Amino acid sequence: MTEALALPFATPWEALVAQAERQPEAEALAFPQSGGRRSFGAWHRESLGLARALLARGIAPGDRVALLAENRVEWPLVQLAVVAMGGVLVPLNTHYKAEELAHALTHSGSRALFLSPRFRSNDYLAMLQGLRGTLPGLETVMLFDGEAPGCLSYAALCEEGGDLTGALPALDPLAAGSLQYSSGTTGRPKGALLSHRGMLTVGCGTAGRLGLGAGDRWTSMIPLFHCAGCIMNLLGCLQAGACYVGVAGFDPAGLFEILESERCTHLSGVPTAYLAMLQHLEGASYDLGALRAGTCGGADCNPEVLEACAEAFPIPGLCQVYGLTESCTLIAASAAGEPQRRRSAGLPLPGVEARITDPLEGGVLPAGEIGQIEARGPNVMLGYHEAPEASAEALDAEGWLKTGDLGCLDAEGRLVIAGGRLKDMIIRGGENIYPAEIETLLLGHPAVAEAAVFGLPDAYYGEVVAAALRLAEDCDADVLQRHCAAQLARFKVPQRFFRVAGFPMTSSGKIRKVELREMAAEEALEVLP
């Protein structure tokens, strides 16, 4: 039985209005690397002016408004402005190249775009100018820094809004508030339509599990374009009355300095980034006495790494969580005081249900058995934008979302991520093999720093097990096979090992196993002798 759901606010805009009334001078947004800071009162005033300016320029409720920018203080200002005027925010991945940008803008039907001219090696303005003739539906572009032909400066839009008055449209909590594109481990990313209520469910539920409250400061390794950034982190802070501390991009040393200087109480990230932070700490020291709790999400979440981080930083309330874009970020989250918080993803969030089904037959499985994770609740997406067949495949008639991830529920109902992706499941001679089990075992060997297990085609068995490894020290394949054979059934032991210097990754830190399989088939991976 899931916990009852009692959201304090109906929409994100209602939350901002309330916080601006309760604590107008309290710091709500801090971006120390770029110098941008806002109180709740200033956030409300600026977002209100932007909302009125967008409406005055003909952007109507229901229209899609895209946002392509690095983590900067204007990001949440625009996010809440789009909420206030009844639009649908389309956060765009800062790693996009021209073709990906064109697809997202065209597929979403975005009428307006807020744009940073450039970030790192990406010249977004030049990219957009090269595409502009192919985007007839994109009517208005607002440029954050400076001026450019065919663009309205962000400063000018803010000035327009400051002189405007008038009521905002009524908002439906069940309406779409964001069109969020997945990171796309295979094929073109799909756009998940997420409701205001669903996004608030995740932000509020996660903040509650972490004990986040007014005066706390939550920072993240995750960019704001990602659902974890703009939904879990930002809307979690907004509902709790806490401050969101933004970082421009992940760098272990830089993040530790921000944690120290900003006296952050909470931290969120992905497994690969936590591992990098742990390695950086060797020989370094920071005063992180304010840090209490945090989240780590990902199918490759290693409990031993989390335990080491919790002790080394320290961050005592570091928890494992689980979710995906289609669930407004999270389905389950451990509580900061839960004893199993680093070895399971915890109970489903309040108002959310989870179950495990047979990956081939579809029936519901009992506690302890591995199968596909399914979820139902207000956090589940409304569907994929302009993709009815994909929506029907992901959502059944009763509202259950098929996640494509493998796991199990323990006897108390906690979710354990136990198998990786359903599409990564290896079927060898009729036996189902879950890569996560083998990856965890390999990571227990001192020579292995990172591991990715995947299937390779085989004429006799259908598939055989292979492993790509980033090694911490030299090691032979025979040694690793014996290590696995001592603890695994023979059919699970990898037959082929490859050495890699690094892994092909998605923007959200997931290993692209499809690419590893392709590289192995093309003999582009170094065989470990």
Secondary structure, 3 states (H helix, E strand, C coil): CCCCCCCCCCCHHHHHHHHHHHCCCCEEEEECCCCEEEEHHHHHHHHHHHHHHHHHCCCCCCCEEEEECCCCCHHHHHHHHHHHCCCEEEECCCCCCHHHHHHHHHHHCCCEEEECCCECCECHHHHHHHHHHHCCCCCEEEECCCCCCCCEEHHHHHHHHHCCCCCCCCCCCCCEEEEEECCCCCCCCCEEEEEHHHHHHHHHHHHHHHCCCCCCEEEECCCCCCHHHHHHHHHHHHHHCCEEECCCCCCHHHHHHHHHHCCCCEEEECHHHHHHHHHHCCCCCCCCCCCCEEEEECCCCCHHHHHHHHHHCCCCEEEEEECCHHHCCCCEECCCCCCCCCCCCECECCCCEEEEECCCCCCECCCCCCEEEEEECCCCCCEECCCHHHHHHHECCCCCEEEEEEEEECCCCCEEEEEEEHHHCEEECCEEECHHHHHHHHHCCCCEEEEEEEEEEECCCEEEEEEEEEECCCCCHHHHHHHHHCCCCHHHCCCEEEECCCCCECCCCCECHHHHHHHHHCCCCEECC
